[in-house]
Amino acid sequence: MLLHKAGLIEQKKGPHGGAKLKVAAKQIGLGDVFEASAGDWLSIEDKAVSAWIKKVRGDAVAAMNEHTLSGVVKRMKKTK
């Protein structure tokens, strides 16, 4: 459901239903998946600390987005 809300997958109900990617796997970064599924995981009232945490999270998401879903799948296939 979270990935659907983020526009990464589309879902169909019924006997022939399921989920499939709405965007090509090479266009989905791991940071995109993290952002779609992590939610608002930390709330801090101190504005200075909150701004710092937001920057750190943004940097982490940017680093994760250097790796795509298709790249991860390719690496997994190589290890089999």
C-alpha positions in Angstrom: 0.0 0.0 0.0 2.8 2.5 0.8 4.6 1.7 -2.4 1.3 2.2 -4.3 0.7 5.6 -2.6 4.2 6.7 -3.6 3.4 5.8 -7.2 6.0 3.0 -7.5 3.6 0.1 -8.0 0.1 -0.5 -9.3 -2.2 -3.0 -7.8 -5.1 -5.1 -9.1 -7.6 -7.0 -7.0 -9.2 -10.3 -8.1 -8.1 -13.7 -9.3 -5.7 -12.3 -11.9 -4.6 -9.4 -9.6 -1.3 -8.6 -8.0 1.2 -5.8 -8.0 3.6 -4.6 -10.7 6.0 -1.8 -11.0 4.5 1.4 -12.3 8.0 2.8 -13.0 10.9 1.0 -14.6 13.2 -0.7 -12.0 16.2 1.2 -13.3 14.3 4.5 -12.4 13.5 3.5 -8.8 16.3 4.2 -6.3 16.6 2.4 -3.0 16.0 5.8 -1.4 12.7 6.1 -3.1 11.7 2.7 -1.6 12.9 3.9 1.8 11.0 7.1 1.7 7.8 5.4 0.6 8.0 2.8 3.4 9.7 4.7 6.3 7.1 7.3 7.0 7.8 10.0 9.6 10.0 8.0 11.9 11.3 10.7 14.1 9.8 13.9 15.5 12.0 16.3 17.4 10.8 19.6 18.8 14.2 21.3 18.8 14.3 23.1 15.5 18.1 23.1 15.1 18.3 19.3 15.8 15.3 18.7 13.6 16.9 20.6 10.7 20.1 18.6 11.2 18.3 15.3 11.3 16.4 16.3 8.1 19.6 17.0 6.3 21.2 13.7 7.4 18.1 11.8 6.3 18.2 13.7 2.9 21.9 12.8 2.5 21.2 9.2 3.3 18.3 9.0 0.8 20.5 10.6 -1.9 23.2 8.0 -1.2 20.6 5.2 -1.3 19.3 6.5 -4.7 22.8 5.9 -6.2 21.6 2.3 -6.3 18.6 1.3 -8.3 16.2 -1.5 -7.8 17.3 -3.1 -11.1 21.0 -2.8 -10.0 20.2 -4.6 -6.8 18.4 -7.4 -8.6 21.3 -7.8 -11.1 23.8 -8.1 -8.2 21.5 -10.7 -6.4 21.4 -12.8 -9.6 25.2 -12.8 -9.8 25.5 -14.2 -6.3 23.4 -17.2 -7.0 
